[in-house]
Amino acid sequence: MTYVIAAAGTGGHVYPGLSVGEALLDLGVARESITFVGGNRLEAKVYPDEGFSFFEVELRGLQRSLTPRNLTLPAVVMKARSRIYEMIVESDVKAVLGMGGYVTIPTGSAARRAGVPFFNAEQNAEAGLANKIASRWAARSFVSFPDTGGMPDAEWVGNPVRAPFWSFDRESLRLEAARKYQLTPNVPVLGVFGGSLGAGAINEAIIRLVSEWEGRAFQIVHLTGERNIAEMMSVDQATVRWIRVAFEESMETFYAACDLVIARAGGAVAELTASSTPSILVPGEFGSAGHQSGNARFLSDAGAAITLPESGLGGLGGLVNSILFSDPALDEMREAANRIARPRAAHAIAAAMMKATA
């Protein structure tokens, strides 16, 4: 084994980490030379399912409320650090990458102790605590935005996206996407999804939008989430064709189908720019430091998106009406998204790791 990638917890860490693994493969690294490190959450399924070696350690994040469990956290971190250190030494690891989150601290510390080059990457516009600390140990740090807070010496490469977005071609995917969702040709398409957290407010806003819509005909492709799809099936409207999908595995197909997307402002902002998709972003206030507001602000300042706070969701219908039916507005937002896109971020990080082993 040569490369270790530590990414755990939510999809916002796990899938960018997976993208770097895919980029290493694309650059000629053998699959058996790559191992992922994480806990027992999403990562424990995703990486083995993709055919990668997975090294599981006990992990636990700092609780934001006062709780006795926090007193045991140092022991958990030290145990994870020891196990990762032993794995690095025994497996002759040459380069280690941390993608932020609680797995980064024990992994970065273990790499430092083993004398192995350590790299870290931050997905959001404000670095999390783990990456702020771990960047002090890093040979190089990488960020998704040019003005990421908390990591002043990091390099702006973008947020790693999955292989289908490395060279996204909307036109070549559009026909397949229209067939998949059974879309009517030449009728605008609004895409909607809320991510793994906080989809409720957006879903409720879409129900209101459809119920009250009095404008021109359009179509919605709505990724509702498995737990929400049943409640979303009760509303229909003559001029709005509402396609509801519980889960979409091929997000490139979803973006290819859509003229405008309403979404949270987490890791999806990288896919929105890589696919040059105009968006209305509704930042969630969950997570560390309200990072979604910073993510959304970057796209809005560039002209690629409109930021709409949850408190403003009552005006969603008017906003959709002003953008979805305006070709000039959509074209300007597509061009802006393309200007700030960094679809080859995973390759930049993978190449840095490979250079360290040369």
N, C-alpha and C positions, 0 to 999 in steps of 0.2 A: 504494500500500500504506500502511496506517495502523498495523497492530498486528503485533508480532513475539512469538512464544512459543518459548522455548528449552526443549526437553525431550528427553532422549536416554537411551540405554542400555537400561534394563529397562522392563518394562511398568508398574512402580510409578511411574515418572516420565512415560513416554510417554502412557499412557491418561488420567491426570488432566490433562495438558496438552491432549490432544485434547478432553476434556470442556469445558475453558475455551473452546477454539475453537468448539465446538458451541454453547456459551452465548452467545458473541458473535453467532453467526448467529441464534440465537433472539431476541436483543435488537435485531435489525435490521441488523447489520453485513453488508456484502457479502462473499461468500467470497473474492473477489479482493483484499480489503483485509487479509487475514490470511496471514501467512507463518510457517512453523515452521522452526526452526534445530536442526540436530543433526548426528550423524556418519553412519556407514554401517551401523549396527546395526538394531534393530527399527524405529526411527523412519523410516529411509529407505524402508521399505515401507508402514508404517501411514498416514502423512500423505498421500502421493500417492494411495494407494488410496482414501482418504476425500475426494479431490478438492481437497486444499489444496496451495498452493505450498510447496515445500520447498527450503531453502538449506542445502547440505551443506558442512561444514568438517571438516578433519582434527581428530580428538579422541583424547585418550588420558588415562586416569586415572592417578593416582599409584599405583605398585606398593607394596604393603605390605612386601614383602621388599626387602632391599638389592640393587639391580641398577643397572648403568650406564644403563639406559634412562631412569631417573628424571632423569639429568643433562640429557637432551634435552627434558624436559617444559616448562621455561620457554619455549623457542623455539617449541614447538608451540602453547602458549597464546597467545603474542604474535602468531603468524601468524594464528591463528583470530580473535583480537581485532581485528587490522587488517582482515581480510576482512569481519567482521561490522560494524565501524564504517563501512566504505565502503558496505556495503549499506544501513545505516540512513540515512546521509546522502543517498545517491543516490535512495533510494526514498521519502524524506520521511516516515519512520516517526515516529509521534507517541507511542507507548507500547510498552514492552518488558516481558515477563514471563519470569522464570527459574523453572523448576520444581525446582531443585536438581540435584545431580550435576555432573560435570565441565564440562558445557557452560555452566553458570551463570556461572562466573568470567569467561571471555572475553566473554560476552554482556553481563553487568552492567557490566563495565569499559568496553566499547565504548559502551553507552548513556550511561554517566556522561560519557565523553569528548565524546560528541555533544550533551550537554545535553538528553537525552530522558528523561522520567520512567521510572524502572525500578521494577518490583515483583518480589517473589519469594514463592514458596509452598513450604512444607515439608510432606511427606506423613507423616512419622513422629513419634513421641513424643519423640525426641531428634534435634535438627537435625544434618544432615551438615555436614562442614567447609565445603563450598562455600557453603551457605546461611548459615552463621555469619559467613563473611567478607562475602558479598554483601549481607546485610541492612544493613550499614553504609552502603551506597550507595542503599538502597531508599527510595522515597517512602513506600511502605507495604509491610509484610510480613504474610503470612497463614499460619496454621498449622492443622493438623488436629485438635489436642488443646488443651484449655484450659491445660495446664501443660507445653507443649512445652519441652524443655530447649534452651538455647543461643540462643534468640531471645526475650528477655524483653519486648520492646516490640511483639511481633507481635499481630495480631488473630486471634481464634479464629473461623474460618468453617467449618471442616470440610475434608475431603479431597474434591476434585471427583470426581464419579461421572458415568458416561455417561447420556445422555438417558433411557433406559428407567427409570432409578432416580429421576428428578426427581419423579415422582408415582407411585411404585410401588403397584399395587393387586393384592395377592395373590389375592383372590377372583376377579377378572376373568381372571387368568392361569392359575389352578389347573387348570381343566378341560383347557385346551390342553396344559399341562405333563404332566398325567396321560396324555393320549393320546400325546404325543411319546415318553415313556419306557415306555409300555404298563404303567402302574402299576395295581395292584389297589386298588379303592376301599376306604376305611376301614381300611387297614393302614398303620401309621406308616412314614414315609420318613426315612431317614438319608442326608444328602448328604455327600460326601467329595471334597476336592480338596487338592492340595499346592502348587499354584503352579509357577512356572517353575524354582524351585530347591528342593531338599530334599524332594521328594515321596517318596523311597525309604522313609524311616522310617515315614511314615504308611501307605503302601501295605502294608508288611510287617505293621504292626499290624492292618490290616483283614483281611489273610489269616488271621492268628491268631484274630481275633475271630470271623470266619465259621466257621473250622474248629472252634473250641471252643464255639460258642454252644449253650446248652441252654435258653434262655428262650423268650419268646413270639415269634410270627412278626412279622417286619418286613421292609422293603425297603430296599435301598441303591441310590442313584444315585451312581456313583463316576466322577469325571473323572480318569482314570488318567494322562493324558499320552500322547502318541503313542509314545514310546519304551518305555513300561511296559505297554501294554495286553496284549501277547502273554503275558507272564509272569503276568498277573492272571486268565487264563482257565482256570486249572487247578483251581480250588477252587470247589466248590458245596456247598450245605447245604440240607436239606429245609425248614427253617423260615425261612431267610433267602433272599429273592429278590434277587439281586445283578446290577444292571444296570450294565455297564461301558461307558463312553464315552471315546474317546480325547481328544476336544476338544469344547468347547461354545462356540459363537460367541455365543449368546443367553443370557448368564448370568442375566438376569431370569427366564427360563423355569426354569432350574435352581433358583433360590431359591424360586420359587413352588411347586415340587414338594415342597420339603423341610420337614420339621417341626423338624429339628435338623441342624446342619452341623458337620463336623470339618474344620478348615482350619489353614493357617499363619496368622500374624498380620501379614502385610504389608498392601498396599493393599486387600486384600479386606475388611478390617474396616469400611471405609466402606460397601461394598455390603451387608455384613451388617446394619449399623445402618439404612441407608436402606431395606432390605427388611424390617426388624424380624424378623430371623431369629435364633433362639437358636443358640449355637455353643459348641463345645469347641475352644479355640485351643491349638495346639501351636507355640510360638514357635521359629523357627530361630535358631541362633546365628551364622549367616553374616551378611554385610552389615556396615555401619558401626555400631559401638557397641552391637551386639546390640539394635538398635532394636525388633525384634519383641516382645521382652519388655515394653517400655514400652507398645507398642500394645495388647498383650493385657491388660496390667494395667488400663488405662483401662476397657476393656469389662467386665472382671471386677469391678472396684471398683463399677461402676455397676449390676451385677447382670444384665448382658446376656449374659455368657459365663462359662465355666469355663476357667481356664488350666491346661493339663496339660503339664508339661515332658516332653521326649523320654524322660527316664529313668523316667517314670511311665506310659509307654504300655502296659506290661503290665497295668495296671488299667483299660484303656479299656473293656472289656466291662462291668464293674460300673458304670462311670460312665454309659455309654449306657443300660443297663438302668434306672438310677435316674431318668433324665431323659426319655427318649424316650416312655415309657409313662405319664408323669405330666402330665396336662393343666394342673393348677395350676402346676407348675414351668415348663412351656413358656409359659404365659400370662404369668407374672411376667417371664420373660426377654424376651418380645416387647415388653411394655410398657416395660421398662428400655431396650431397644435403641431404641425409638421416641423416648424422652425425650432421648437423646443424639445422635440422628441429625441430620445437617446436609446433607440432599440437595440444597440449593440453593447449595452452596459455589461451584460454578463460576460461577453468576450473580453472586454477591457479588464475586468477583474480576474478572469481565468488566465489571461495572458500574463498578468502581474504575478500570479501564483507560479506559473510555469517558469517565468524568468528567474524566480528565486531558487528554482531547483536545477537550473542549467549549470 
